Amino acid sequence: MSEEEKKKTIKLILMKNVPYYRETITNTCSEAMVQSLLEVHGVKMTQQEIIEQCGEILKLEKNADAINLEGMDVCLNKIIQVSQCVHCENTSLKSIEELKRKIDENEPVIVRWQWKENEPLKRHSIMPIGYEEQEGKIESIIYNDPSPMLKKGEGMKIKVEDFEKLWIRANREILMCCKKESKL
């Protein structure tokens, strides 16, 4: 099979209407991703408002570069009590297939990954927004990365094997929101 024929068989699946935000303050990747996630569900807030609403819940852990994501679901539910139409939960998915299903259902999630194996507090939040599939197998994940250090953080691509390594180090942790009547 020629390179051109291979390219023709790659199928690109992307979510619709997922806003992209960069970090506005250092080490606020989760807040930037939360801003996107909430907006998908009709709740508009700035990163600063998210930080102010969550107060101590999102306080940086000692000597950490990452916020306490375990408190993020508590924070999110505090933020959205007013709307009463969205529920958020800090959980994990068991596989790339479960993540694929979320993408297929246009249900964005925040994924936490960990760059180095022995540094659990140095995690980063991104949002998978699609994937490339070839012959029924996911080849790569398309994601939004809020890091201001990247030239282009929207629609980045990573091989699925590399994505899984980073994600497994963070225990396949995700944060998701859904309509109250939906099932997490």
N, C-alpha and C positions, 0 to 999 in steps of 0.2 A: 504494500500500500504506500502510495506516495505521501509526502508531507502535506500536500494540498488536500488529499482525500482524508487524512487523519484530522486535519483542522475542520473539515466539513462535518465530521461526526461528533465534534465536541458541542455539547448542548450547554448554553448559559442560562441559568435560572437566577433572577434577581427579584427581591422584594419591591413592592411599590410604596411610594410615599413615606419613606423613612428619612427624616431630616438628619442633617449632619452638622455637628458642632465640634469645634476644637476646644481644648482646655483654655480657659481664660486666666487661670491662676495655676502656678506650678503644682504638680501632683494632684490635679483634680480630674483625672481621666474618668473616674467613676461618675462624678457629677456631670461631666459633659455627656456621657452615655445615658445617664438618667434623664437629662434634659431631652435627649432624642426620644427615649422610650416613653416618657410621659406625654410628649407632644403627639406621638402616634395615637395615644388614647385621649386626646383632647385637653390635656392639662398643660398650659403654657407657663413655664417658669424659667428664669435665668439661672445660671450656675450659682451666682451669688445668693439668690433667693433660696436655692436648695440648701446651700451651706448654712444660711441664717435659720431656716426652718428646722434643720436637723441638729443644730447646736452641738452639744457634747456627744451625741450618738456617733457623729462622723469624725470626732477628734482623732487626729493622727496618733497612731500607737507610738510608744517610745522607740526612737531610733528607726522608724519605718518610713518608707517612701510611699506607702499605700494606706488608704483609709481602711477602716474596719468594715469590710463588706457584710459581715454577719449582722451589723447594726443597720445596714442600708435598707433591708426590707422593712424594719421597724420605722425608719425614717420615711421611707416612701409611703407607707400606710398612714403615717401622721400627716404628710403633705396632702394626700388625696382624700382624707376624710371628708373634706368639703364636697368633693364631686360625688362621692358614694357610688361611682360607677366602675371603679377599677380596683383590683386587688393585686398586690405585689408579693412575691415570695423569693427568698434566697434558697436555692435548691441545687441539684446537680442532675445532669442527664447521663445516661449510661453509655451512649454511643453517638457516633457521627450520624447514624441513621435517625436518631431522635432529634438531633439538631436539624438535619435535612427536613424532617417533617415540620418543624417550627417554621423554617424558611418557606416551605411549600404552602403552609397555611398563612403566610404573611404575618407571623407573630414574632416580632423582634425580641431578642433576648440579649442581655449583657453577658459576655463571656469573660471570665477571669483567667488569665494565664500567667505563668511564672517563667521568667527568662532563665534563671539559674536554679539548678536542683536543690542546692543547700541554702537558699535564701527565701524562705516562705513568705516573708513580709514584703518582698519586692515583687509584687504582682502588678498586673496592668489590666485595665478594662478596655475591651473592644466590643464591636457589635457586628456579628456575621450578618450579611445582607444578601448572600447568594452563594452559588457554587457552580463549578463547571463539572459536567458529567460526560463520560465517554463510555459507550457501550454498557450503560447501567451502573457504572462505578464512578463515585465521586473522585475527581482528580485534584481539585483545589477548592479552597474556600475564599469567597470574596467578602471583605469586611471593611468597616469604617474604624479608623484609629484616630483618636482625638489628640494625639501628641503634637504639640506645636513644633517639635524638632524635625518632623517629617515635612518634606516639600509638598507632598500630596498625601493626605491621610484618608481621603474618601475613595472607596472602591479599590482598596489594595487587594493583592492576591497572594496566597500562600499555599504551597502544596499541602494536601490533606495530611500527609505523614508528619510534616513539620508542625502543623497546627495541633495535631493530636498530642505530640510530645509536650508542647507548651501547656496545653489544656490539662493533660493528665497530671502534670506536676502540681496543678492547682485543684486537684480532685474533681475535675470536670465541673467546677462551680459555675453556676449561672445565676442571674437575677432576671426574673420575668414578671410581667404584668399581664393581666387579662381582664376582660369585662367580668363583672361580678357573676353573671349567669354562666360564664364559661368555666370549663374545668382546667386546672393547672395541670 
